[in-house]
Amino acid sequence: MGKDTILNILILGMDGYIGWSLALHLAEKGNRVTGIDNFSRRRTVEEIGSWSATPIHSMEKRMQVAKANYQERIRFHEGDLVDYKFVSDVIKSCKPDAIVHLGEQPSAPYSMIDVAHAVYTQQNNVIGNLNLLFAMRNFSPDAHLVKLGTMGEYGTPPLDIPEGFFEVEYNGRRANMMFPRQPGSFYHASKVHDTFNIMLACRIWGLRSTDIMQGVVYGTRTNEINLSENPDLCTRFDFDEIFGTAINRYTAESVIGHSLTVYGKGGQTRGFLALVDSIQCLTLICENPPAKGEYRVFNQIDEVYNVTELAEIVAKVGRRNGLAVEVAHVPNPRHEAENHHYKVEARHLRNLGFKPTRSLEQEVGLMLEDLTPFKDRIKEKEQVIDPKTTWSNGQSLEEGIQNYSIRQNTRTTS
Ligand SMILES: NC(=O)c1ccc[n+]([C@@H]2O[C@H](COP(=O)([O-])OP(=O)(O)OC[C@H]3O[C@@H](n4cnc5c(N)ncnc54)[C@H](O)[C@@H]3O)[C@@H](O)[C@H]2O)c1
């Protein structure tokens, strides 16, 4: 299999930030793409009082526009991964070569709101992934599972972070073992549960998988998405405290003159990569599957920064573009180290040919250009930017139980 092979690719979570961008890119390359989504991201963003800065179309309209370019090479089915019958039916009809699993609740703060949101996140993510593994075992055992995990599975250990496994010596014996996972939220913990379930499925059933520890993704553009040329194809872009990740939030703050919200001391260091490069990496991974029975881990990042450095870069580019940008340190709502060692190995993707498309400064410049026309939409939701969701919110047990039952009822009736 190589870059010229046409693949049948199933994308779980195709309505999302990365999923929609990936679907367009894979179809553009000539692959046959089938997507599924239950639109939960649209509902959760609405629930917290926000919206995408870029006005995204309904899936019906998205498909009309995409089919004009790609005809039957792109298809969509609405459904929930937590429904095993739905997952098996899609896999039976699609017969995928690769399944890119992006269909999970992706926000750490959302999972920390209260017991209802933590339970929802883990049920949605862990059960959806488990359904997928069983459906693959039963109906598509040779397909390649490309699973989106997160660099946050490792936490911030005082050791360098290898790609999934490392050699360890204990009591005079050496072995290659899984590198410890230290999740920092119930969302991150859901990803660690997925990791264990996927490893097990590869070992006992001979499935093949690439488990991707992805860094934080930022950007508005890909090769197929350019807001000034084809606004109908744009992907979502969130900037609120729950779904807005560091660089995306900073750029949205810059265009409305809101101080850039650096949490705490701002020494929190993470791996980042642009949306266009996340898509590039996922495509390379689909084109280069592991052997049957192989479970492999790729760290998918471009560069490492701390969140103050990032805010300063965004402020510098913003000022160069005539914006009045200030950086502010706000109380950190999270329970995390604010100064720590962080060194990540990320060789596998570069060995497959990954080359970053643009520098961070260039990408931020394009983001500011793309977001400026939507300044009023961002301004209208300015109240959702500052962090209010803390890792210990002081909710009483009674409140937690009440919220939990409300959420369970909502799930069964919607
Ligand atoms: N964006 C990032 O910075 C980032 C970083 C690391 C890892 N990831 C991971 O990458 C994946 C995609 O991230 P994203 O930013 O595109 O998120 P997203 O929320 O925009 O996309 C996920 C999509 O999956 C759908 N979905 C969720 N649960 C589902 C279910 N049970 N059934 C069907 N569809 C379901 C949502 O409606 C959404 O459209 C996620 O798994 C996320 O955890 C993202």
PDBQT file of the ligand as one rigid body, heavy atoms in Angstrom, charges set to zero:
ROOT
HETATM    1  N1  LIG A 501      -8.476  18.945  18.313  1.00  0.00    +0.000 N 
HETATM    2  C1  LIG A 501      -7.418  18.658  19.057  1.00  0.00    +0.000 C 
HETATM    3  O1  LIG A 501      -6.634  19.552  19.424  1.00  0.00    +0.000 OA
HETATM    4  C2  LIG A 501      -7.164  17.231  19.467  1.00  0.00    +0.000 A 
HETATM    5  C3  LIG A 501      -5.947  16.923  20.127  1.00  0.00    +0.000 A 
HETATM    6  C4  LIG A 501      -5.692  15.614  20.505  1.00  0.00    +0.000 A 
HETATM    7  C5  LIG A 501      -6.613  14.626  20.233  1.00  0.00    +0.000 A 
HETATM    8  N2  LIG A 501      -7.795  14.946  19.611  1.00  0.00    +0.000 N 
HETATM    9  C6  LIG A 501      -8.774  13.878  19.356  1.00  0.00    +0.000 C 
HETATM   10  O2  LIG A 501      -9.075  13.857  17.974  1.00  0.00    +0.000 OA
HETATM   11  C7  LIG A 501     -10.443  13.502  17.787  1.00  0.00    +0.000 C 
HETATM   12  C8  LIG A 501     -11.149  14.561  16.940  1.00  0.00    +0.000 C 
HETATM   13  O3  LIG A 501     -11.021  15.821  17.567  1.00  0.00    +0.000 OA
HETATM   14  P1  LIG A 501     -11.824  17.086  17.072  1.00  0.00    +0.000 P 
HETATM   15  O4  LIG A 501     -11.124  18.270  17.599  1.00  0.00    +0.000 OA
HETATM   16  O5  LIG A 501     -12.076  16.971  15.608  1.00  0.00    +0.000 OA
HETATM   17  O6  LIG A 501     -13.185  16.900  17.869  1.00  0.00    +0.000 OA
HETATM   18  P2  LIG A 501     -14.690  17.155  17.383  1.00  0.00    +0.000 P 
HETATM   19  O7  LIG A 501     -15.550  17.123  18.590  1.00  0.00    +0.000 OA
HETATM   20  O8  LIG A 501     -14.756  18.360  16.515  1.00  0.00    +0.000 OA
HETATM   21  O9  LIG A 501     -14.979  15.859  16.494  1.00  0.00    +0.000 OA
HETATM   22  C9  LIG A 501     -15.467  14.645  17.021  1.00  0.00    +0.000 C 
HETATM   23  C10 LIG A 501     -16.746  14.293  16.283  1.00  0.00    +0.000 C 
HETATM   24  O10 LIG A 501     -17.196  13.024  16.776  1.00  0.00    +0.000 OA
HETATM   25  C11 LIG A 501     -18.597  13.086  16.962  1.00  0.00    +0.000 C 
HETATM   26  N3  LIG A 501     -18.959  12.097  17.994  1.00  0.00    +0.000 N 
HETATM   27  C12 LIG A 501     -18.638  12.119  19.309  1.00  0.00    +0.000 A 
HETATM   28  N4  LIG A 501     -19.180  11.057  19.931  1.00  0.00    +0.000 NA
HETATM   29  C13 LIG A 501     -19.816  10.334  18.991  1.00  0.00    +0.000 A 
HETATM   30  C14 LIG A 501     -20.585   9.133  19.020  1.00  0.00    +0.000 A 
HETATM   31  N5  LIG A 501     -20.816   8.460  20.160  1.00  0.00    +0.000 N 
HETATM   32  N6  LIG A 501     -21.110   8.672  17.864  1.00  0.00    +0.000 NA
HETATM   33  C15 LIG A 501     -20.926   9.352  16.692  1.00  0.00    +0.000 A 
HETATM   34  N7  LIG A 501     -20.224  10.504  16.612  1.00  0.00    +0.000 NA
HETATM   35  C16 LIG A 501     -19.672  10.984  17.755  1.00  0.00    +0.000 A 
HETATM   36  C17 LIG A 501     -18.894  14.532  17.352  1.00  0.00    +0.000 C 
HETATM   37  O11 LIG A 501     -20.222  14.910  17.053  1.00  0.00    +0.000 OA
HETATM   38  C18 LIG A 501     -17.860  15.303  16.533  1.00  0.00    +0.000 C 
HETATM   39  O12 LIG A 501     -18.396  15.761  15.305  1.00  0.00    +0.000 OA
HETATM   40  C19 LIG A 501     -11.054  13.340  19.171  1.00  0.00    +0.000 C 
HETATM   41  O13 LIG A 501     -11.051  11.976  19.509  1.00  0.00    +0.000 OA
HETATM   42  C20 LIG A 501     -10.094  14.103  20.056  1.00  0.00    +0.000 C 
HETATM   43  O14 LIG A 501     -10.090  13.606  21.361  1.00  0.00    +0.000 OA
HETATM   44  C21 LIG A 501      -8.085  16.231  19.214  1.00  0.00    +0.000 A 
ENDROOT
TORSDOF 0
